Amino acid sequence: MRAALAIFGLLLLASCGGGGGGGSSPPGPVTVAPIVTAPARPSAADAARFLAQATFGPTAADIATLQDSTFAAWIDAQLALPLPARTHQQHVEARQAELTTISANQFYESWWRQAIKEPDQLRQRVAFALSQIFVISLADTNVEVRGAASYYDMLQRNALGNFRTLLQDVTLHPMMGIYLTSLGNQKEAADGSRTPDENYAREVMQLMTIGLHKLNPAGTEVLDASGTPVPSYEG
């Protein structure tokens, strides 16, 4: 105890410039290094739940691998993966050369192969989610199989990228132009004899971006004088 008190006294004197005369400068600010803790490793249940949301279904090996890592590291690794070596369009065209006549089944062959076997599972899952928002359908006989495959390849290219680029590529893709009837659209004629097709414009606002009502910059609904939400599209 005495030795500890003696050491404490020496440290105190040193910080005060010793016991002699003044003139020493006051001690500088004390900096404390931040405490860095390693990210928590996920449990098996947490890893399985995360992968069930971010992929088309994990294996036991996938769960074990994620337990030895972190969610953030897994996402970073997925973002670094390249696109599949063979596109959906390439698969459909190859099958068309073999069969002469193709159907939606040839696109589904490619889709299932990629969804099950490709390692870029995050891209695969996000592209599928986007296809449920930026919808075209092979049930429309005007949408050809090869074009639909090309459209889905476009969604994959943009799945982990910039939303503005995605929306532009969706807008300019011929299959969207066919499906939502904007292909070859012309502006309104000055004499009122021609009005533009606003089908795609309505879908963009109501289903693909804003929603049914206009929004303020903060995300709240724009209201009219009576307090009623203002429609995003008024045709």
C-alpha positions as CSV (number, residue, x, y, z in Angstrom):
1,M,0.0,0.0,0.0
2,R,2.7,2.4,0.9
3,A,4.6,1.7,-2.3
4,A,1.4,2.4,-4.3
5,L,0.9,5.7,-2.5
6,A,4.5,6.7,-3.1
7,I,4.1,6.0,-6.8
8,F,0.9,7.9,-7.0
9,G,2.5,10.9,-5.3
10,L,5.4,10.9,-7.8
11,L,3.0,10.8,-10.6
12,L,1.0,13.6,-9.1
13,L,4.2,15.7,-8.6
14,A,5.3,15.0,-12.2
15,S,2.0,16.2,-13.6
16,C,2.2,19.4,-11.5
17,G,5.8,20.1,-12.6
18,G,7.4,18.8,-9.4
19,G,7.4,20.4,-6.0
20,G,9.7,23.3,-7.0
21,G,8.9,26.7,-8.3
22,G,6.3,27.5,-10.9
23,G,6.8,28.1,-14.6
24,S,5.9,24.7,-15.9
25,S,3.0,24.5,-18.4
26,P,-0.2,22.7,-17.5
27,P,-0.6,19.2,-18.8
28,G,-2.1,18.8,-22.2
29,P,-5.5,17.2,-22.9
30,V,-5.7,13.5,-22.2
31,T,-6.8,11.4,-25.2
32,V,-8.6,8.1,-24.7
33,A,-8.4,5.5,-27.4
34,P,-11.9,4.3,-28.4
35,I,-12.8,0.8,-27.4
36,V,-13.1,-1.3,-30.5
37,T,-15.2,-4.5,-30.2
38,A,-15.3,-7.2,-32.8
39,P,-18.7,-7.5,-34.6
40,A,-20.8,-10.2,-33.0
41,R,-20.9,-13.5,-34.8
42,P,-24.4,-14.6,-35.8
43,S,-26.1,-17.6,-34.2
44,A,-27.2,-20.4,-36.4
45,A,-30.8,-19.3,-36.1
46,D,-29.9,-15.7,-37.0
47,A,-27.7,-16.8,-39.9
48,A,-30.5,-19.0,-41.3
49,R,-33.1,-16.2,-41.0
50,F,-30.8,-13.7,-42.7
51,L,-29.9,-16.1,-45.6
52,A,-33.5,-17.1,-46.1
53,Q,-34.3,-13.4,-46.7
54,A,-31.2,-12.6,-48.8
55,T,-30.9,-15.7,-50.9
56,F,-33.1,-18.4,-52.5
57,G,-32.5,-20.6,-49.5
58,P,-29.3,-21.5,-47.5
59,T,-27.6,-24.8,-47.1
60,A,-26.2,-26.0,-43.8
61,A,-22.7,-25.1,-45.2
62,D,-23.9,-21.6,-46.0
63,I,-25.2,-21.1,-42.5
64,A,-21.9,-22.4,-40.9
65,T,-19.8,-20.2,-43.2
66,L,-21.8,-17.1,-42.2
67,Q,-21.5,-18.0,-38.5
68,D,-17.7,-17.6,-39.0
69,S,-18.2,-14.1,-40.5
70,T,-20.6,-11.2,-40.2
71,F,-23.6,-10.0,-42.1
72,A,-21.8,-7.0,-43.4
73,A,-18.8,-9.1,-44.6
74,W,-21.2,-11.5,-46.4
75,I,-22.9,-8.6,-48.2
76,D,-19.6,-7.1,-49.2
77,A,-18.5,-10.4,-50.6
78,Q,-21.8,-10.7,-52.6
79,L,-21.4,-7.2,-54.0
80,A,-18.0,-8.2,-55.3
81,L,-19.2,-11.3,-57.3
82,P,-19.5,-11.0,-61.0
83,L,-22.7,-11.5,-63.1
84,P,-23.4,-15.1,-64.2
85,A,-21.2,-16.2,-67.1
86,R,-24.2,-17.1,-69.2
87,T,-27.1,-14.6,-69.5
88,H,-30.7,-15.7,-69.7
89,Q,-30.9,-14.3,-73.2
90,Q,-27.9,-16.4,-74.3
91,H,-29.5,-19.5,-72.8
92,V,-32.8,-18.9,-74.6
93,E,-31.0,-18.2,-77.9
94,A,-29.0,-21.4,-77.6
95,R,-32.2,-23.4,-76.9
96,Q,-33.9,-21.7,-79.8
97,A,-31.1,-23.0,-82.1
98,E,-31.7,-26.5,-80.8
99,L,-35.5,-26.5,-80.7
100,T,-36.4,-24.0,-83.5
101,T,-39.5,-23.1,-81.5
102,I,-39.3,-21.9,-78.0
103,S,-41.7,-21.1,-75.2
104,A,-41.6,-19.5,-71.7
105,N,-40.2,-22.9,-70.5
106,Q,-36.8,-22.1,-71.9
107,F,-36.6,-18.9,-69.9
108,Y,-37.7,-20.7,-66.8
109,E,-35.0,-23.3,-67.4
110,S,-32.4,-20.6,-67.2
111,W,-34.1,-18.8,-64.3
112,W,-34.1,-21.9,-62.1
113,R,-30.6,-22.8,-63.0
114,Q,-29.3,-19.4,-61.9
115,A,-31.5,-19.2,-58.8
116,I,-30.3,-22.5,-57.5
117,K,-26.7,-22.7,-58.6
118,E,-25.2,-19.3,-59.1
119,P,-23.2,-17.9,-56.1
120,D,-24.4,-14.3,-56.5
121,Q,-27.5,-15.1,-54.4
122,L,-28.1,-11.6,-53.2
123,R,-28.2,-10.3,-56.8
124,Q,-30.5,-13.2,-57.8
125,R,-32.9,-12.4,-54.9
126,V,-32.9,-8.6,-55.5
127,A,-33.5,-9.1,-59.3
128,F,-36.5,-11.3,-58.5
129,A,-37.9,-8.7,-56.2
130,L,-37.4,-6.0,-58.8
131,S,-39.2,-8.2,-61.4
132,Q,-42.3,-8.1,-59.1
133,I,-42.2,-4.2,-59.1
134,F,-41.1,-3.4,-62.7
135,V,-43.4,-6.0,-64.1
136,I,-43.6,-7.4,-67.6
137,S,-45.4,-10.7,-68.3
138,L,-45.0,-13.6,-70.7
139,A,-48.7,-14.0,-70.4
140,D,-48.9,-11.1,-72.8
141,T,-48.5,-12.7,-76.2
142,N,-46.8,-9.5,-77.4
143,V,-43.9,-10.1,-75.0
144,E,-41.5,-12.5,-76.7
145,V,-39.4,-15.0,-74.7
146,R,-36.0,-13.7,-75.9
147,G,-37.0,-10.2,-75.1
148,A,-38.2,-11.2,-71.6
149,A,-34.9,-12.9,-71.0
150,S,-33.1,-9.7,-72.1
151,Y,-35.3,-7.7,-69.8
152,Y,-34.5,-9.9,-66.8
153,D,-30.8,-9.7,-67.6
154,M,-31.2,-5.9,-67.4
155,L,-32.8,-6.2,-64.0
156,Q,-29.8,-8.4,-62.8
157,R,-27.3,-5.8,-64.1
158,N,-29.0,-3.1,-62.1
159,A,-30.0,-5.1,-59.0
160,L,-27.1,-4.0,-56.9
161,G,-26.6,-0.6,-58.5
162,N,-28.1,2.9,-58.8
163,F,-31.9,3.2,-58.8
164,R,-32.0,6.1,-61.3
165,T,-30.0,4.0,-63.8
166,L,-32.4,1.1,-63.1
167,L,-35.4,3.2,-63.8
168,Q,-33.9,4.6,-67.0
169,D,-33.0,1.1,-68.3
170,V,-36.5,-0.2,-67.4
171,T,-38.1,2.8,-69.3
172,L,-36.0,2.3,-72.4
173,H,-36.2,-1.4,-72.7
174,P,-38.4,-2.5,-75.7
175,M,-40.3,-5.1,-73.7
176,M,-41.5,-2.5,-71.2
177,G,-42.5,-0.4,-74.1
178,I,-44.5,-3.2,-75.5
179,Y,-46.0,-4.4,-72.3
180,L,-47.1,-0.9,-71.1
181,T,-47.8,0.4,-74.6
182,S,-45.3,3.2,-74.6
183,L,-43.3,2.0,-77.6
184,G,-43.5,4.6,-80.4
185,N,-45.4,7.0,-78.1
186,Q,-45.8,10.5,-79.5
187,K,-46.3,13.8,-77.7
188,E,-49.7,15.6,-77.8
189,A,-50.6,17.3,-81.0
190,A,-51.2,21.0,-80.7
191,D,-54.6,20.8,-82.4
192,G,-55.7,18.2,-79.9
193,S,-56.0,15.5,-82.6
194,R,-53.5,13.2,-80.8
195,T,-52.9,12.5,-77.1
196,P,-49.9,10.6,-75.7
197,D,-50.3,7.1,-74.2
198,E,-49.9,7.7,-70.5
199,N,-50.1,4.1,-69.4
200,Y,-46.4,3.8,-68.5
201,A,-46.3,7.2,-66.9
202,R,-49.1,6.3,-64.6
203,E,-47.4,2.9,-63.7
204,V,-44.1,4.6,-63.0
205,M,-45.7,7.0,-60.5
206,Q,-48.2,4.8,-58.8
207,L,-46.5,1.4,-58.7
208,M,-42.8,1.8,-59.4
209,T,-41.8,4.9,-57.4
210,I,-43.9,7.4,-55.6
211,G,-47.1,5.6,-54.8
212,L,-50.7,6.6,-55.2
213,H,-50.2,10.1,-53.6
214,K,-47.7,12.9,-54.1
215,L,-45.0,13.2,-51.4
216,N,-43.2,16.0,-49.8
217,P,-39.4,15.9,-49.6
218,A,-39.7,14.4,-46.1
219,G,-41.9,11.6,-47.4
220,T,-45.2,12.8,-46.0
221,E,-48.2,13.0,-48.3
222,V,-49.0,16.2,-50.1
223,L,-52.5,17.4,-49.0
224,D,-54.9,19.8,-50.7
225,A,-56.8,22.6,-48.9
226,S,-59.3,20.1,-47.5
227,G,-56.7,17.8,-46.1
228,T,-57.1,15.2,-48.8
229,P,-54.0,13.5,-50.3
230,V,-53.2,14.7,-53.8
231,P,-53.0,11.8,-56.3
232,S,-49.6,11.3,-57.9
233,Y,-51.3,10.8,-61.3
234,E,-54.4,12.5,-62.6
235,G,-55.4,11.3,-66.0
